[in-house]
Amino acid sequence: MHILIIGAAGMVGRKLTSALISAGQVGGKSIDKLTLADVVAPDAPEGFAGSVDTVAADLSSPGTAEQLIAGRPDLIFHLAAIVSGEAEADFEKGYRINFDGTRYLLEAIRQAGAGEAYVPRLIFTSSIAVFGAPFPEAIGDEFFNTPLTSYGTQKAICELLLNDYSRKGFVDGIGIRLPTITVRPGKPNLAASGFFSNILREPLSGKEAVLPVSKDVRHWFASPRAAIGFLLHAAEMDSSKLGWRRTISAPGLSATVGEEIEALRRVAGDEIVALIKEVPDPTIIGIVDGWPRNFDTQRAAALGFRAESSMDEIIRIHIEDELDGKIGG
């Protein structure tokens, strides 16, 4: 099996690559080739006996998608995107990267399959930002998409494209609306949601963190470990069970910022929590006010997707996976 990961240099891409190498197979088929692509060439992974190509590629550049699928990968993970805050600040860049890149990829797959039997499975990472207020207490599987950000709009458009290209038989697409992935390792990024991770990750490493919103803000979370589980399950599942609604809202955990902080207190203590400083940011407050807070993910659960059930568990996963079980840097 040949697997292409677009966005392989990012946090989720790196963790997904490691998980695939560790498993050595998908759905009972051995992985013999990996193509890892990102705007900066990903590092070559260790411990993989098969063939690996690492590629610096901008999916939004005409012709790049055709080059990436020239080797006819059987399974494609499309993780590449610019994050919410950047997409909102730079309108043209957001549409070029998040929309045009996906459209080019789908068109390249369609053209490659013209007259030939080539219908790869494509796993697309969407976002809960496709939903906009006003919200019910919990967003169910029938709730409509009315995004209130450019990023959410770009993801919603791509969900429709994924549906249509799958309906026409050009691709076997599965979209996953990821919760906000917490705790993200590494340094703070330009995502408007970044503070949800920052207020946990930085104090756990002995650093101060800024909280730009009030503690009563509620949001929808899952760990990086759960996100990789979603992607691997989507790669192996019977996609016919999706019908023609090809994108699912992944399961997660609804919690307030205050509940995040209290979980951090239980796991790490008062001294760690004291490193969080409240500095309101009107721009971030305005963006976050339009985001979903809670979901009823019965469809995803019935399809076999699983996530954490407590913020304490999410924090402990970060300590175990990223800090070698140690707190405080």
C-alpha positions as CSV (number, residue, x, y, z in Angstrom):
1,M,0.0,0.0,0.0
2,H,1.2,3.5,-0.9
3,I,0.1,6.3,1.5
4,L,0.4,10.0,0.7
5,I,0.2,12.5,3.7
6,I,-0.2,16.1,2.7
7,G,0.7,18.3,5.6
8,A,3.1,15.7,7.0
9,A,5.4,18.2,8.6
10,G,2.8,19.4,11.0
11,M,2.0,18.1,14.5
12,V,-0.8,15.8,13.4
13,G,1.1,14.7,10.3
14,R,4.2,13.7,12.2
15,K,2.2,11.8,14.8
16,L,0.2,10.1,12.0
17,T,3.3,9.0,10.2
18,S,4.7,7.5,13.4
19,A,1.5,5.7,14.1
20,L,1.3,4.2,10.5
21,I,5.0,3.1,10.7
22,S,4.3,1.5,14.1
23,A,1.2,-0.4,12.7
24,G,2.9,-1.4,9.5
25,Q,-0.5,-1.9,7.8
26,V,-3.9,-0.4,7.2
27,G,-6.9,-2.6,7.0
28,G,-4.7,-5.7,6.7
29,K,-2.7,-4.3,3.8
30,S,1.1,-3.8,4.4
31,I,2.4,-0.3,3.9
32,D,5.3,-0.4,1.5
33,K,5.6,3.3,0.5
34,L,5.1,6.6,2.1
35,T,5.0,10.0,0.4
36,L,5.3,12.8,2.9
37,A,4.5,16.3,1.6
38,D,4.4,19.8,3.1
39,V,5.4,23.3,2.2
40,V,8.7,22.5,3.8
41,A,10.0,18.9,3.2
42,P,9.2,16.7,6.2
43,D,12.0,14.9,7.9
44,A,12.5,11.3,6.8
45,P,11.0,9.0,9.4
46,E,12.9,6.4,11.3
47,G,12.1,2.7,11.6
48,F,10.3,2.3,8.2
49,A,11.5,-0.6,6.0
50,G,9.6,0.6,2.9
51,S,10.2,3.4,0.4
52,V,9.9,7.0,1.6
53,D,9.7,10.2,-0.5
54,T,9.8,13.5,1.3
55,V,8.5,16.4,-0.8
56,A,8.4,20.2,-0.4
57,A,5.2,21.1,-2.2
58,D,2.6,23.8,-2.1
59,L,-0.7,22.1,-2.9
60,S,-2.3,25.5,-3.9
61,S,0.2,25.8,-6.8
62,P,-1.2,24.6,-10.1
63,G,0.4,21.3,-11.1
64,T,1.5,20.3,-7.6
65,A,-1.5,18.0,-6.9
66,E,-0.8,16.1,-10.2
67,Q,2.8,15.5,-9.2
68,L,1.8,14.3,-5.7
69,I,-0.6,11.7,-7.0
70,A,1.5,10.6,-10.0
71,G,2.5,7.5,-8.0
72,R,-1.2,6.7,-7.6
73,P,-1.3,6.4,-3.8
74,D,-4.0,4.1,-2.4
75,L,-4.7,6.2,0.6
76,I,-4.4,10.0,0.9
77,F,-4.5,12.0,4.2
78,H,-5.1,15.7,3.4
79,L,-4.2,17.6,6.5
80,A,-2.7,20.7,5.0
81,A,-4.3,24.1,5.8
82,I,-3.6,27.5,7.3
83,V,-5.1,27.9,10.7
84,S,-8.2,29.9,11.7
85,G,-6.6,33.2,12.9
86,E,-4.3,33.4,9.8
87,A,-7.2,32.6,7.4
88,E,-9.3,35.3,9.0
89,A,-6.5,37.9,8.8
90,D,-5.4,37.1,5.2
91,F,-8.5,36.5,3.2
92,E,-6.8,35.7,-0.1
93,K,-4.2,33.3,1.4
94,G,-7.0,31.5,3.3
95,Y,-8.9,30.7,0.2
96,R,-5.8,29.9,-1.8
97,I,-4.5,27.4,0.7
98,N,-7.6,26.0,2.3
99,F,-10.0,26.0,-0.7
100,D,-7.9,26.0,-4.0
101,G,-5.5,23.4,-2.7
102,T,-8.3,21.0,-1.9
103,R,-10.0,21.6,-5.2
104,Y,-6.8,21.0,-7.1
105,L,-6.3,17.8,-5.3
106,L,-9.8,16.5,-6.0
107,E,-9.5,17.5,-9.7
108,A,-6.1,15.8,-10.0
109,I,-7.5,12.6,-8.6
110,R,-10.5,12.8,-11.0
111,Q,-8.3,13.4,-14.0
112,A,-5.9,10.5,-13.0
113,G,-8.9,8.2,-12.9
114,A,-10.4,9.2,-16.2
115,G,-10.6,6.0,-18.3
116,E,-8.8,4.1,-15.6
117,A,-9.7,2.4,-12.3
118,Y,-8.2,4.8,-9.8
119,V,-10.4,5.7,-6.8
120,P,-8.2,6.3,-3.8
121,R,-9.5,6.8,-0.3
122,L,-9.1,10.5,0.7
123,I,-9.2,11.4,4.4
124,F,-9.9,15.2,4.8
125,T,-9.5,17.0,8.1
126,S,-12.3,19.5,8.4
127,S,-13.2,21.6,11.4
128,I,-16.1,22.4,13.8
129,A,-15.7,25.9,12.6
130,V,-18.1,25.0,9.8
131,F,-20.8,25.6,12.3
132,G,-21.9,29.1,13.5
133,A,-24.0,30.6,16.2
134,P,-26.8,30.6,17.4
135,F,-26.3,27.0,18.7
136,P,-28.5,24.5,20.4
137,E,-27.2,23.1,23.7
138,A,-25.5,20.4,21.8
139,I,-24.9,20.3,18.0
140,G,-26.4,17.1,16.6
141,D,-25.7,15.4,13.3
142,E,-28.5,17.2,11.5
143,F,-27.4,20.8,12.4
144,F,-26.8,23.0,9.4
145,N,-23.5,24.7,8.4
146,T,-23.5,28.5,8.8
147,P,-19.8,29.3,9.5
148,L,-19.0,32.8,10.9
149,T,-15.4,32.8,9.8
150,S,-13.5,32.6,6.5
151,Y,-11.7,29.5,7.8
152,G,-15.0,27.8,8.6
153,T,-16.4,28.8,5.2
154,Q,-13.4,27.3,3.4
155,K,-13.7,24.0,5.2
156,A,-17.5,23.9,4.6
157,I,-17.0,24.4,0.9
158,C,-14.4,21.6,0.8
159,E,-16.8,19.3,2.6
160,L,-19.3,19.8,-0.2
161,L,-16.7,19.1,-2.8
162,L,-15.7,15.9,-1.0
163,N,-19.3,14.8,-1.0
164,D,-19.8,15.5,-4.7
165,Y,-16.6,13.9,-5.9
166,S,-17.4,10.8,-3.8
167,R,-21.0,10.7,-5.1
168,K,-19.7,10.8,-8.7
169,G,-17.2,7.9,-7.9
170,F,-14.0,9.9,-8.5
171,V,-12.8,9.4,-4.9
172,D,-13.7,7.5,-1.7
173,G,-13.7,10.5,0.6
174,I,-14.2,10.7,4.3
175,G,-14.2,14.1,6.1
176,I,-13.6,14.4,9.8
177,R,-14.5,17.6,11.7
178,L,-11.8,17.6,14.3
179,P,-12.5,19.1,17.7
180,T,-9.9,21.6,18.9
181,I,-6.8,19.4,19.5
182,T,-5.6,19.9,23.0
183,V,-2.9,19.8,24.3
184,R,-0.9,20.6,21.2
185,P,2.8,20.1,21.6
186,G,5.4,22.6,20.4
187,K,5.2,26.4,20.3
188,P,2.1,28.7,20.1
189,N,0.8,29.1,16.6
190,L,-1.5,31.6,14.8
191,A,-4.7,29.6,15.5
192,A,-7.3,31.7,17.3
193,S,-7.9,28.5,19.4
194,G,-4.2,28.2,20.4
195,F,-4.8,29.5,23.9
196,F,-6.8,26.4,24.8
197,S,-3.5,24.5,24.6
198,N,-1.2,27.3,25.7
199,I,-2.8,27.6,29.1
200,L,-2.1,23.9,29.8
201,R,1.1,23.3,27.8
202,E,3.2,26.3,28.9
203,P,2.5,26.0,32.7
204,L,3.2,22.3,32.5
205,S,6.6,23.2,31.2
206,G,7.2,25.9,33.8
207,K,6.3,28.9,31.6
208,E,3.7,31.6,31.9
209,A,0.7,31.5,29.6
210,V,-1.8,34.2,28.6
211,L,-5.6,33.6,28.8
212,P,-7.3,36.0,26.4
213,V,-10.9,35.0,27.1
214,S,-13.1,34.6,30.2
215,K,-13.1,31.3,32.1
216,D,-16.7,30.6,31.3
217,V,-16.0,30.1,27.6
218,R,-17.0,26.6,26.6
219,H,-15.4,24.6,23.8
220,W,-15.1,21.1,22.2
221,F,-11.8,19.2,22.7
222,A,-9.9,16.0,21.9
223,S,-6.3,15.0,22.4
224,P,-3.7,14.6,19.6
225,R,-3.8,10.8,20.4
226,A,-7.6,10.8,19.8
227,A,-7.1,12.7,16.5
228,I,-4.7,10.1,15.2
229,G,-7.2,7.5,16.2
230,F,-9.9,9.2,14.2
231,L,-7.7,9.3,11.1
232,L,-6.6,5.6,11.4
233,H,-10.2,4.5,11.9
234,A,-11.4,6.5,8.9
235,A,-8.7,4.8,6.8
236,E,-10.0,1.3,7.7
237,M,-13.7,1.7,8.1
238,D,-16.4,0.7,5.7
239,S,-17.1,4.0,4.0
240,S,-20.4,2.8,2.6
241,K,-21.9,3.3,6.1
242,L,-21.5,7.0,5.6
243,G,-24.0,7.1,2.8
244,W,-23.7,10.4,0.9
245,R,-23.0,12.5,4.0
246,R,-19.3,11.9,3.8
247,T,-18.2,14.2,6.7
248,I,-18.7,13.4,10.4
249,S,-18.3,15.4,13.5
250,A,-15.7,13.5,15.6
251,P,-16.4,12.8,19.2
252,G,-14.8,14.9,21.9
253,L,-15.2,16.6,25.3
254,S,-17.2,19.8,26.1
255,A,-15.5,21.9,28.8
256,T,-15.1,25.5,29.9
257,V,-11.8,27.2,30.2
258,G,-12.4,27.2,34.0
259,E,-12.9,23.4,33.9
260,E,-9.6,23.2,31.9
261,I,-7.8,25.1,34.6
262,E,-9.4,23.1,37.5
263,A,-8.3,19.9,35.7
264,L,-4.8,21.3,35.5
265,R,-4.9,22.1,39.2
266,R,-6.0,18.5,40.0
267,V,-3.3,17.0,37.9
268,A,-0.4,19.5,38.5
269,G,-1.2,21.7,41.5
270,D,-1.7,25.3,42.4
271,E,1.8,26.5,41.5
272,I,1.4,25.4,37.9
273,V,-2.1,27.1,37.6
274,A,-0.6,30.3,39.0
275,L,1.4,30.7,35.8
276,I,-1.8,31.5,33.8
277,K,-2.3,35.3,33.4
278,E,-5.6,36.7,32.3
279,V,-5.1,39.3,29.5
280,P,-8.4,39.8,27.5
281,D,-8.0,40.1,23.7
282,P,-11.1,41.5,22.0
283,T,-10.2,40.1,18.6
284,I,-9.9,36.5,19.9
285,I,-13.0,37.0,22.1
286,G,-15.0,38.0,19.0
287,I,-13.8,34.9,17.0
288,V,-14.4,32.4,19.8
289,D,-17.9,33.8,20.5
290,G,-19.0,32.3,17.2
291,W,-17.6,28.8,17.7
292,P,-19.5,25.7,18.7
293,R,-19.4,24.6,22.4
294,N,-20.8,21.1,22.6
295,F,-21.8,18.3,20.3
296,D,-24.0,15.2,20.3
297,T,-21.9,12.8,18.1
298,Q,-24.1,9.7,18.0
299,R,-23.3,9.1,14.4
300,A,-19.6,9.1,14.9
301,A,-19.9,6.9,18.0
302,A,-22.1,4.4,16.0
303,L,-19.4,4.3,13.3
304,G,-16.7,3.4,15.9
305,F,-15.0,6.7,16.6
306,R,-13.8,7.3,20.2
307,A,-12.3,10.1,22.2
308,E,-11.5,11.1,25.8
309,S,-14.2,11.5,28.5
310,S,-12.4,14.0,30.9
311,M,-10.0,17.0,30.7
312,D,-7.9,15.3,33.3
313,E,-7.3,12.4,30.9
314,I,-6.4,14.8,28.1
315,I,-3.8,16.6,30.3
316,R,-2.3,13.3,31.5
317,I,-2.0,12.1,27.9
318,H,0.1,15.3,27.1
319,I,2.3,14.7,30.2
320,E,2.8,11.1,29.1
321,D,3.3,11.6,25.4
322,E,5.3,14.9,25.4
323,L,6.8,15.5,28.8
324,D,8.0,11.9,29.6
325,G,5.7,12.0,32.6
326,K,7.4,15.0,34.2
327,I,5.8,18.4,35.1
328,G,7.5,21.7,35.4
329,G,10.1,21.7,32.6
